[in-house]
Amino acid sequence: MNFRKLFIILGLFICTVSYSQNKQILYGFAEMPNTLMLNPGAETNFKYHAGIPFLSGLSLNIGSSEATISDLFLADNSSFTLKFKNLIGKLTERDFLDLNTKVEILNAGYRLNEKMYLSFGLYQEIDFIGYYPDDIVSSLFYGNGTNVDKTIYFSQLKFRGDVIGVIHAGLSYKVNKKLNIGGRFKIYSGSLYMSSKNNSGTFSTIKGDNNIYKSYLSNININFNTSGLLDDNNRINVGVKDVIGNTFLSKNIGVGFDLGFTYHYTPQVEFTGSILDVGFISYSKNVKNLSLVGNHQFDGVEVQFDGNNTDYWSPINKDYLAELDSEFKANIPREITTNSFISWRPIKFNGAVRYSFGRARTNKECYDETYKEYYNNSVGFQLYAITRPLSTQIAATMFFEKSIGEKFSAKFTYTANDYSMSNIGVGVSTQIGIFQMYGMVDNVFKLSDLTEAKSASLQFGFNLIFD
Amino acid sequence: MKNIRKTPIFLIFIFLFSSCVKYVDFEQIEDLTVEPVFTSSLVYFTLDQVTFFDRINSVEVITPISKTSKFLSLNSSFVKNNLIKLELEFEISNQFDRDFTINVEFLDDNNTRTHRFNTFNVDANNLNYAQKEVINIINNQLFLSSTKIRVSVQLSPSNNGAVINPNVVKNLVFKTAGTFFLKL
């Protein structure tokens, strides 16, 4: 790969606007069927529902913790190289790019009896998180010559991405008037996977003893796990058709579950919580794992002037470069295996407390045992967390939800997370006859100019609901 | 009434899908110039007094002794297109009580000289001789044809007739490092 391409990819990497998986607007919103995907213990009040195939739930989340598109690509006639330098100067190894999209191919549900609501379906998910390997990018961009004593840490190399299909079935169960619990069983099928984490090792160049400088790679232990990424020649070869086509048919199978609850402390105060995607996928098909382990030191080539005068003019009989190369390979061997491995799903937690007030309505259907009353306003607080390679990411949300009539609801959120402290989101849902639709968007103040946004999140869907 | 209910969500959808963006130009990425500078040690060697003494005839070796070795292959398209400048650092530590002259030359496959530096004159007992040489590579076709480097070391005759003693350990240590200025 030529270097320019590499930097173009890195450039795109750090400036693609990225997303988090937090669906703070959808969570607990208006008792829509899709909220069951975020809390299997959410309450429902309909007989059955069917999502419009491919359109029942679409979400796209991209976010980067530091970069925005306009940082780099604004057509402002200033030097692109300078902008690039400014950007990589700002980024640190704690910055990341986060991308998640989910498409619900099928989502339906059916009330088994007064207490139980069964929901099931399939969805496809693309998930990627990559941390910015500051030292590696800087050393490729600037070289080691400008800052000879700097140490490069390979532990900064951390990313994880996959494309999976999920088949799921869940049950929401009303225990009593106050408590509703639920669980969802999931079968995962992974068609593409790549990750590199728990890497270690350093590269440094320091003043040497034998020669002017000594460069060394010390305690190198770098691993990549992939499935469906590399071909027989160990080249990256991903056919979009294959990846998408194999999503539900792959032999990389895993299982997992979601759990959740809704608890009415009083008719007006409600607690909810859920834990999602506790599970794993076992990758065994098209697996290629690459590892580099070892130590290597280089301080140049010692040329031997033989003690015998007549040999000084001897012909060149050594290819030093080839020797160096084989020495490197012997010290830091590259090993490629096809051993199967397990990938844990990123676990997500949701928790919320909600206080409802305003004008109370009577229950709108016969399935609810009326402990719950319907108010046209509610406020509350939500917490969201997701396990990520470097650390758990947390987001806190305050919300206000308002219903206008029985069929139209709106939810406003303020969220503080790793990307920003000023994220306002809006969601609306409406039902016209049996046709229900919702749309949500995050970061509304940045919507007027998406290129300035560090993250954007978009969700919408269409369902048919039968009360 | 139904129409009124429909209105807000359609407005939101219109809002959602019609947000505007500032004028951005992704073609700019073509203008990115990456100019890394890499430093690495190159060859080194140590010569002792024995090297400069012919024990059989008990005379000093005052003809230059030299070593030719393969140099980095400069004839690749990567080097031609991307190597702008090469800076070579030399550090010489001379424990001998005698001066040395050292010549560094680059040769092509036919042993024809493609480039040479000014002679290094290293004084007796100078332990910290340092020299930096810069070669501009770009458009320097002659230098790009270099495949070998030849280092010749010559012991200068003494002023007072003294002869080196091969039984005493004294070394001439020669170190080099290269700094490669690239433009990608």
Interface residues (C-beta under 8 A of the other chain):
Chain A: N2 F3 R4 F7 I8 G11 L12 I69 S70 L72 F73 L74 A75 S79 F80 T81 F84 S139 L140 F141 Y142 G143 N144 G145 T146 V148 T205 G208 N210 N211 I212 Y213 K214 S215 F298 D299 G300 V301 E302 V303 Q304 F305 G307 N309 Y312 W313 I316 K318 D319 Y320 L321 G405 K407 F408 A410 V426 V428 S429 T430 I432 M437 G439 V441 L447 S448 D449 L450 T451 E452 L458 F460
Chain B: K2 R5 K6 P8 I9 I12 F13 F15 L16 S19 C20 V21 K22 Y23 V24 D25 F26 Q28 I29 D31 L32 T33 V34 P36 V37 F38 T39 S40 S41 L42 V43 Y44 F45 L47 V50 T51 D54 V61 I65 S66 K67 T68 S69 K70 L72 S73 N82 E89 E91 K148 V151 V153 K175 T176 A177 T179 F180 F181 L182 L184
